[in-house]
């Protein structure tokens, strides 16, 4: 909840926000807001894996992008093979 100069409330936003003002040596900080159901799922996975929540979230994102990269490469290979025939 964000307050203005007159302490009025603004509508809460549910967007993914890249926090660009904090730059660490390892990379940038990603700050997101998630709904309650997704939060419960993330918390249960954190307890199950007994790891840091940020590491679990990073692993989920890395797995997602790795899967996407592999699918793109598979499509590229299929296109290449179809051209040869």
Secondary structure as UniProt FT lines:
FT   TURN            5..6
FT   STRAND          16..23
FT   STRAND          28..32
FT   HELIX           36..49
FT   HELIX           53..84
//
